[in-house]
């Protein structure tokens, strides 16, 4: 489960399973075609299941891509206030890589 301590008004870190999450810029990541397809299908399925427009899910995911060492997965960690739910999408390392010299240059929140 992930927590964004800024929701409590105290500022703080985004965490996944009590590990600090580091924001990654979307432009620093190269996704495989399969990953892009699965992310799109996941958004569509989630939107249909919860009767929400896809653009709302995408809006909540915007700028919410994280790297959580020591895991090699990437994660979209985001809140969906319309459902009162925190959500995450896991992207295994076989479906993404850092572009150029971006590795290790993720932004600390």
DRENDO-1510 file (C-alpha; in Angstrom, 1 decimal, always signed):
<recs>
REC; n; res; u; v; w
REC; 1; UNK; +0.0; +0.0; +0.0 .
REC; 2; UNK; +1.2; +3.5; -0.7 .
REC; 3; UNK; +0.9; +6.6; +1.3 .
REC; 4; UNK; +1.2; +10.2; +0.3 .
REC; 5; UNK; +1.7; +12.0; +3.6 .
REC; 6; UNK; +0.8; +15.4; +1.9 .
REC; 7; UNK; -2.8; +14.2; +2.1 .
REC; 8; UNK; -2.7; +14.6; +5.8 .
REC; 9; UNK; -1.5; +18.2; +5.5 .
REC; 10; UNK; +1.8; +17.6; +7.1 .
REC; 11; UNK; +3.9; +17.7; +3.9 .
REC; 12; UNK; +6.1; +14.6; +3.8 .
REC; 13; UNK; +7.1; +11.8; +1.5 .
REC; 14; UNK; +5.3; +9.5; -0.8 .
REC; 15; UNK; +6.0; +5.9; +0.4 .
REC; 16; UNK; +5.3; +2.5; -0.9 .
REC; 17; UNK; +5.4; -0.3; +1.8 .
REC; 18; UNK; +7.2; +2.1; +4.1 .
REC; 19; UNK; +9.9; +2.8; +1.5 .
REC; 20; UNK; +10.5; +6.3; +0.2 .
REC; 21; UNK; +9.3; +6.8; -3.4 .
REC; 22; UNK; +11.2; +9.0; -5.8 .
REC; 23; UNK; +9.4; +10.8; -8.6 .
REC; 24; UNK; +10.5; +10.0; -12.1 .
REC; 25; UNK; +9.8; +12.1; -15.1 .
REC; 26; UNK; +7.8; +10.3; -17.8 .
REC; 27; UNK; +10.3; +11.6; -20.5 .
REC; 28; UNK; +13.2; +9.8; -18.7 .
REC; 29; UNK; +11.5; +6.4; -19.2 .
REC; 30; UNK; +11.3; +4.2; -22.3 .
REC; 31; UNK; +8.4; +1.8; -22.1 .
REC; 32; UNK; +8.0; -1.3; -24.2 .
REC; 33; UNK; +5.1; -1.5; -26.6 .
REC; 34; UNK; +3.5; -4.2; -24.4 .
REC; 35; UNK; +3.8; -1.9; -21.3 .
REC; 36; UNK; +2.0; +0.9; -23.1 .
REC; 37; UNK; -0.7; -1.4; -24.2 .
REC; 38; UNK; -1.2; -2.9; -20.7 .
REC; 39; UNK; -1.3; +0.6; -19.1 .
REC; 40; UNK; -3.9; +1.7; -21.6 .
REC; 41; UNK; -6.0; -1.4; -21.1 .
REC; 42; UNK; -5.7; -1.0; -17.3 .
REC; 43; UNK; -6.9; +2.5; -17.4 .
REC; 44; UNK; -9.8; +1.6; -19.7 .
REC; 45; UNK; -10.8; -1.4; -17.5 .
REC; 46; UNK; -10.5; +0.6; -14.3 .
REC; 47; UNK; -12.6; +3.5; -15.7 .
REC; 48; UNK; -15.3; +1.1; -16.9 .
REC; 49; UNK; -15.4; -0.8; -13.6 .
REC; 50; UNK; -15.9; +2.4; -11.6 .
REC; 51; UNK; -18.0; +4.3; -14.1 .
REC; 52; UNK; -15.4; +7.1; -14.5 .
REC; 53; UNK; -14.2; +8.7; -17.7 .
REC; 54; UNK; -10.7; +7.6; -18.7 .
REC; 55; UNK; -9.5; +11.2; -18.8 .
REC; 56; UNK; -10.1; +11.5; -15.0 .
REC; 57; UNK; -7.9; +8.5; -14.3 .
REC; 58; UNK; -5.2; +9.8; -16.6 .
REC; 59; UNK; -5.4; +13.2; -14.9 .
REC; 60; UNK; -4.9; +11.6; -11.5 .
REC; 61; UNK; -1.9; +9.6; -12.9 .
REC; 62; UNK; -0.2; +12.7; -14.3 .
REC; 63; UNK; +3.2; +13.3; -12.7 .
REC; 64; UNK; +2.7; +10.4; -10.4 .
REC; 65; UNK; +5.4; +8.0; -11.7 .
REC; 66; UNK; +7.8; +6.7; -9.1 .
REC; 67; UNK; +10.9; +4.5; -8.5 .
REC; 68; UNK; +11.0; +2.8; -5.1 .
REC; 69; UNK; +14.5; +1.3; -4.4 .
REC; 70; UNK; +15.5; -1.4; -3.9 .
REC; 71; UNK; +12.7; -2.6; -6.2 .
REC; 72; UNK; +13.4; -2.4; -9.9 .
REC; 73; UNK; +9.7; -1.8; -10.7 .
REC; 74; UNK; +8.2; +1.5; -11.6 .
REC; 75; UNK; +4.9; +2.6; -10.1 .
REC; 76; UNK; +2.1; +5.0; -10.8 .
REC; 77; UNK; +1.0; +6.0; -7.3 .
REC; 78; UNK; -2.1; +8.2; -7.3 .
REC; 79; UNK; -5.2; +9.1; -5.4 .
REC; 80; UNK; -8.7; +8.9; -7.0 .
REC; 81; UNK; -10.8; +11.3; -4.8 .
REC; 82; UNK; -14.0; +10.4; -6.7 .
REC; 83; UNK; -13.6; +6.9; -5.2 .
REC; 84; UNK; -11.8; +7.8; -2.0 .
REC; 85; UNK; -9.1; +5.4; -3.0 .
REC; 86; UNK; -5.3; +5.3; -3.3 .
REC; 87; UNK; -4.2; +3.3; -6.4 .
REC; 88; UNK; -1.0; +1.9; -7.8 .
REC; 89; UNK; +0.0; +0.4; -11.1 .
REC; 90; UNK; +3.2; -1.7; -11.1 .
REC; 91; UNK; +5.5; -1.8; -14.2 .
REC; 92; UNK; +8.0; -4.6; -14.0 .
REC; 93; UNK; +11.6; -3.9; -15.1 .
REC; 94; UNK; +11.3; -6.0; -18.2 .
REC; 95; UNK; +8.8; -3.4; -19.6 .
REC; 96; UNK; +10.8; -0.2; -19.0 .
REC; 97; UNK; +14.3; +1.4; -18.9 .
REC; 98; UNK; +15.8; +4.7; -18.2 .
REC; 99; UNK; +16.5; +6.9; -21.3 .
REC; 100; UNK; +20.1; +7.9; -21.8 .
REC; 101; UNK; +21.8; +9.0; -18.6 .
REC; 102; UNK; +18.6; +9.5; -16.6 .
REC; 103; UNK; +19.3; +6.5; -14.3 .
REC; 104; UNK; +19.6; +7.7; -10.8 .
REC; 105; UNK; +18.4; +11.2; -11.6 .
REC; 106; UNK; +14.9; +10.8; -10.3 .
REC; 107; UNK; +13.4; +13.7; -8.3 .
REC; 108; UNK; +13.1; +13.5; -4.6 .
REC; 109; UNK; +9.7; +14.8; -3.5 .
</recs>
